[in-house]
Amino acid sequence: MNPNQQLIEEFYAAFASHNPDTMASCYHPDVIFQDPVFGILKGKDVSDMWHMLIERSKGNLEIEFSQIIAEGHSGSAVWVAKYTFSSTNRNVVNVIHAQFEFRDGLIFRHTDHFKIWKWSQQALGFKGFLLGWTGFLQNKIQQQALHSLRKYQSGKS
């Protein structure tokens, strides 16, 4: 296993054991993260997001990962998150395809791809089924996620 594969393995092993500090140590200080829920986050916002999500899961988060590939300056993995969405108390099983770019031996760019409509159906129920495919609801989801992150950050010392 090459160093970048080991880095991805370390990142997801830390996630599976609910250790956001180790996850953050895998990131470059100028990291850029992107997914359908949070949009684009940079730098400290990325590690704060993982801290928030793990803290709010209250131990009700299961992470599985596989298909780790890394060659040169890029890599990928598939991971599955199983949790209860706190706002609706609904169970979610989200299959995510991650892409990575590496710089200075760390993850510089992390992009997660998943079907937002499928996620919204699980997390939001009937409303997600009806409107989850629309730009309107997708924008609302992203606005709420960013609001939650900012609120979490403002509550930290």
Residue frames as qw, qx, qy, qz and C-alpha x, y, z in Angstrom:
[[0.000, 0.891, 0.454, 0.000, 0.00, 0.00, 0.00],
 [0.429, 0.414, -0.026, 0.803, 1.46, 3.37, -1.02],
 [0.181, -0.155, -0.456, 0.858, 1.52, 6.40, 1.33],
 [0.344, -0.056, -0.132, -0.928, -1.56, 8.05, -0.23],
 [0.647, -0.246, -0.652, -0.310, -3.57, 4.84, 0.10],
 [0.480, -0.219, -0.670, 0.522, -2.43, 4.64, 3.72],
 [0.035, 0.019, 0.201, -0.979, -3.55, 8.23, 4.25],
 [0.552, -0.180, -0.372, -0.724, -7.05, 7.49, 2.92],
 [0.665, -0.225, -0.710, 0.053, -7.17, 4.34, 5.07],
 [0.312, -0.127, -0.538, 0.773, -6.11, 6.37, 8.15],
 [0.249, -0.101, -0.039, -0.962, -8.74, 9.03, 7.40],
 [0.673, -0.218, -0.428, -0.563, -11.63, 6.56, 7.18],
 [0.613, -0.176, -0.709, 0.302, -10.42, 4.41, 10.07],
 [0.113, -0.050, -0.407, 0.905, -10.45, 7.59, 12.19],
 [0.459, -0.130, -0.203, -0.855, -13.93, 8.43, 10.91],
 [0.703, -0.199, -0.645, -0.222, -15.17, 4.92, 11.75],
 [0.555, -0.268, -0.615, 0.492, -13.79, 5.30, 15.29],
 [0.164, -0.916, -0.339, -0.136, -15.30, 8.81, 15.64],
 [0.592, -0.484, 0.024, 0.644, -11.94, 10.58, 15.84],
 [0.385, 0.894, 0.206, 0.099, -12.23, 13.93, 14.02],
 [0.254, -0.868, 0.347, 0.247, -8.82, 15.15, 15.22],
 [0.564, -0.206, 0.697, 0.392, -7.05, 12.34, 13.39],
 [0.523, 0.650, 0.520, 0.184, -9.25, 12.97, 10.34],
 [0.096, 0.992, -0.001, -0.088, -8.22, 16.63, 10.38],
 [0.431, -0.661, 0.510, 0.342, -4.54, 15.67, 10.62],
 [0.647, 0.187, 0.651, 0.350, -4.88, 13.93, 7.25],
 [0.355, 0.865, 0.335, 0.116, -5.82, 17.22, 5.57],
 [0.466, 0.266, 0.029, 0.843, -3.57, 19.88, 4.10],
 [0.099, -0.441, -0.398, 0.798, -4.06, 23.25, 5.89],
 [0.262, 0.322, -0.213, -0.884, -5.51, 24.66, 2.64],
 [0.220, 0.200, 0.949, 0.104, -7.86, 21.73, 2.04],
 [0.452, 0.105, -0.194, -0.864, -10.88, 22.15, -0.21],
 [0.230, 0.179, 0.944, -0.157, -13.88, 19.89, 0.47],
 [0.439, 0.102, -0.243, -0.859, -17.04, 19.60, -1.62],
 [0.085, 0.223, 0.971, -0.010, -20.23, 17.59, -1.36],
 [0.132, -0.501, -0.605, -0.604, -23.92, 18.03, -2.26],
 [0.425, -0.733, -0.520, 0.106, -24.97, 18.97, 1.30],
 [0.422, -0.701, -0.079, 0.569, -22.30, 21.48, 2.38],
 [0.462, 0.886, -0.029, 0.037, -21.17, 22.68, -1.04],
 [0.655, 0.449, -0.322, 0.515, -17.58, 23.92, -0.94],
 [0.575, -0.816, 0.023, 0.048, -15.73, 24.26, 2.36],
 [0.585, 0.602, -0.353, 0.413, -12.11, 25.32, 2.83],
 [0.170, 0.504, -0.577, 0.621, -9.45, 25.09, 5.51],
 [0.086, -0.091, 0.774, -0.620, -10.64, 24.90, 9.11],
 [0.663, 0.063, 0.047, -0.745, -14.31, 24.74, 8.05],
 [0.714, 0.171, -0.639, -0.229, -13.65, 21.20, 6.78],
 [0.360, 0.052, -0.835, 0.413, -12.36, 19.82, 10.08],
 [0.295, 0.003, 0.434, -0.851, -15.06, 21.73, 11.96],
 [0.712, 0.065, -0.307, -0.628, -17.69, 20.04, 9.78],
 [0.658, 0.053, -0.750, 0.035, -16.38, 16.55, 10.69],
 [0.101, 0.051, -0.695, 0.710, -16.19, 17.51, 14.38],
 [0.488, 0.025, 0.159, -0.858, -19.80, 18.74, 14.26],
 [0.752, 0.070, -0.461, -0.465, -21.14, 15.70, 12.43],
 [0.549, 0.047, -0.796, 0.250, -19.41, 13.23, 14.73],
 [0.031, -0.032, 0.587, -0.809, -20.39, 15.14, 17.87],
 [0.560, 0.050, 0.053, -0.825, -24.02, 15.44, 16.81],
 [0.663, 0.065, -0.686, -0.294, -24.23, 11.75, 15.91],
 [0.577, -0.497, 0.434, -0.482, -23.84, 10.93, 19.63],
 [0.361, -0.299, 0.883, -0.005, -22.25, 7.60, 18.72],
 [0.690, 0.416, 0.552, -0.214, -25.03, 6.70, 16.27],
 [0.438, 0.774, -0.331, -0.316, -22.77, 6.69, 13.21],
 [0.826, -0.115, 0.514, 0.198, -21.39, 3.70, 11.38],
 [0.322, 0.784, -0.384, -0.366, -18.77, 4.14, 8.67],
 [0.853, 0.021, 0.474, 0.217, -17.65, 1.45, 6.24],
 [0.240, 0.817, -0.336, -0.403, -15.06, 2.06, 3.52],
 [0.814, 0.050, 0.532, 0.227, -13.61, 0.13, 0.60],
 [0.653, 0.619, 0.291, 0.325, -12.11, 0.36, -2.87],
 [0.255, -0.879, 0.161, 0.369, -9.25, 2.62, -1.81],
 [0.760, 0.406, 0.207, 0.463, -7.15, 3.56, -4.82],
 [0.124, -0.938, 0.120, 0.300, -4.34, 6.10, -4.96],
 [0.776, 0.213, 0.260, 0.534, -1.90, 6.67, -7.80],
 [0.353, 0.413, 0.071, 0.836, 0.34, 9.69, -8.12],
 [0.011, -0.064, 0.296, -0.953, -1.43, 12.80, -6.86],
 [0.597, -0.136, -0.123, -0.781, -5.00, 11.47, -6.91],
 [0.039, 0.006, -0.980, 0.195, -7.07, 8.79, -5.29],
 [0.581, -0.239, -0.275, -0.727, -10.56, 7.54, -4.57],
 [0.023, 0.013, 0.931, -0.364, -12.61, 5.44, -2.18],
 [0.492, -0.421, -0.519, -0.558, -16.16, 4.31, -1.61],
 [0.068, 0.024, -0.749, 0.659, -17.66, 4.77, 1.81],
 [0.407, -0.529, -0.638, -0.385, -21.04, 4.19, 3.42],
 [0.069, -0.187, 0.491, -0.848, -22.44, 6.25, 6.28],
 [0.445, -0.483, -0.724, -0.211, -25.27, 4.82, 8.39],
 [0.125, -0.049, -0.473, 0.871, -26.82, 7.21, 10.90],
 [0.004, -0.734, -0.671, 0.105, -29.98, 8.83, 12.18],
 [0.189, 0.484, 0.161, 0.839, -30.60, 12.28, 10.69],
 [0.195, -0.232, -0.614, 0.729, -31.04, 14.41, 13.80],
 [0.244, 0.050, -0.029, -0.968, -33.57, 16.91, 12.39],
 [0.695, -0.024, -0.314, -0.647, -36.13, 14.24, 11.48],
 [0.570, -0.319, 0.706, -0.272, -34.95, 11.19, 13.47],
 [0.895, 0.380, 0.000, -0.234, -34.95, 9.19, 10.21],
 [0.746, -0.306, 0.496, 0.321, -32.40, 6.51, 9.38],
 [0.469, 0.804, -0.266, -0.250, -30.02, 7.19, 6.49],
 [0.792, -0.149, 0.464, 0.369, -27.73, 4.85, 4.58],
 [0.343, 0.893, -0.127, -0.261, -25.65, 7.01, 2.24],
 [0.851, 0.057, 0.305, 0.423, -23.27, 5.50, -0.32],
 [0.045, 0.952, -0.140, -0.267, -20.55, 8.00, -1.21],
 [0.830, 0.318, 0.087, 0.450, -17.87, 8.00, -3.88],
 [0.312, -0.886, 0.096, 0.330, -14.90, 10.10, -2.75],
 [0.714, 0.549, -0.029, 0.435, -12.17, 11.60, -4.90],
 [0.537, -0.759, 0.046, 0.365, -8.92, 12.97, -3.51],
 [0.554, 0.706, -0.203, 0.391, -6.00, 15.10, -4.62],
 [0.767, -0.502, -0.127, 0.379, -2.83, 15.08, -2.55],
 [0.309, 0.815, -0.202, 0.447, -0.27, 17.78, -1.82],
 [0.021, -0.632, 0.595, -0.497, 2.71, 17.64, 0.54],
 [0.255, 0.049, -0.944, 0.205, 1.73, 14.13, 1.67],
 [0.217, 0.292, 0.647, -0.670, -1.76, 15.25, 2.79],
 [0.253, 0.607, 0.729, 0.191, -5.27, 15.41, 1.34],
 [0.103, -0.159, 0.077, 0.979, -5.55, 18.74, -0.45],
 [0.503, 0.037, -0.235, -0.831, -8.89, 18.26, -2.22],
 [0.149, 0.140, 0.959, -0.197, -11.68, 15.94, -1.07],
 [0.473, 0.064, -0.241, -0.845, -14.86, 15.67, -3.15],
 [0.309, 0.133, 0.909, -0.247, -17.74, 13.43, -2.10],
 [0.403, 0.036, -0.494, -0.770, -20.34, 12.42, -4.69],
 [0.142, 0.241, 0.934, -0.222, -23.71, 10.94, -3.78],
 [0.104, -0.480, -0.651, -0.578, -27.29, 11.10, -5.00],
 [0.084, -0.067, 0.372, -0.922, -28.80, 14.03, -3.13],
 [0.632, -0.162, -0.268, -0.709, -32.34, 13.01, -4.10],
 [0.749, -0.142, -0.647, 0.023, -31.84, 9.54, -2.59],
 [0.333, -0.002, -0.578, 0.746, -30.29, 11.10, 0.53],
 [0.270, -0.130, 0.126, -0.945, -33.13, 13.64, 0.88],
 [0.707, -0.218, -0.484, -0.467, -35.77, 10.89, 0.62],
 [0.677, -0.177, -0.645, 0.307, -34.17, 9.04, 3.52],
 [0.287, -0.041, -0.417, 0.862, -33.35, 12.11, 5.64],
 [0.231, 0.051, 0.096, -0.967, -36.48, 14.17, 4.95],
 [0.396, 0.319, 0.817, -0.270, -39.11, 11.57, 4.07],
 [0.443, 0.657, 0.606, 0.073, -42.00, 12.48, 1.80],
 [0.087, 0.947, -0.036, -0.307, -40.84, 16.09, 1.37],
 [0.273, -0.564, 0.655, 0.423, -37.46, 14.81, 0.15],
 [0.495, 0.239, 0.804, 0.227, -39.17, 12.35, -2.18],
 [0.348, 0.825, 0.444, -0.040, -41.31, 15.08, -3.73],
 [0.148, 0.987, -0.054, -0.015, -38.78, 17.92, -3.84],
 [0.692, -0.532, 0.348, 0.342, -35.33, 16.40, -3.33],
 [0.670, 0.270, 0.437, 0.536, -34.51, 16.52, -7.03],
 [0.193, 0.920, 0.242, 0.239, -35.23, 20.26, -7.26],
 [0.452, 0.395, -0.231, 0.766, -32.61, 22.98, -7.10],
 [0.365, -0.683, 0.014, -0.632, -34.83, 24.80, -4.61],
 [0.857, -0.503, -0.016, -0.113, -34.70, 22.05, -1.96],
 [0.846, 0.111, -0.148, 0.501, -31.05, 21.29, -2.68],
 [0.204, 0.580, -0.162, 0.772, -30.21, 24.96, -2.06],
 [0.583, -0.651, 0.039, -0.485, -32.26, 24.93, 1.17],
 [0.949, -0.240, -0.125, 0.163, -30.41, 21.81, 2.34],
 [0.651, 0.290, -0.165, 0.682, -27.07, 23.48, 1.66],
 [0.104, -0.668, 0.098, -0.730, -28.10, 26.73, 3.37],
 [0.770, -0.569, -0.015, -0.288, -29.27, 24.81, 6.46],
 [0.917, -0.061, -0.153, 0.364, -26.07, 22.74, 6.57],
 [0.429, 0.435, -0.168, 0.774, -23.90, 25.88, 6.39],
 [0.386, -0.680, 0.040, -0.622, -26.05, 27.60, 9.01],
 [0.903, -0.417, -0.097, -0.035, -25.61, 24.60, 11.32],
 [0.784, 0.139, -0.175, 0.580, -21.85, 24.66, 10.78],
 [0.133, 0.574, -0.139, 0.796, -21.61, 28.41, 11.55],
 [0.629, -0.629, -0.009, -0.456, -23.78, 27.98, 14.66],
 [0.940, -0.221, -0.144, 0.218, -21.58, 25.08, 15.80],
 [0.602, 0.318, -0.164, 0.713, -18.43, 27.16, 15.20],
 [0.126, -0.659, 0.087, -0.736, -19.80, 30.16, 17.12],
 [0.781, -0.555, -0.050, -0.282, -20.55, 27.94, 20.12],
 [0.877, 0.001, -0.238, 0.418, -16.97, 26.72, 20.35],
 [0.388, -0.880, 0.044, 0.271, -14.49, 28.48, 22.59]]
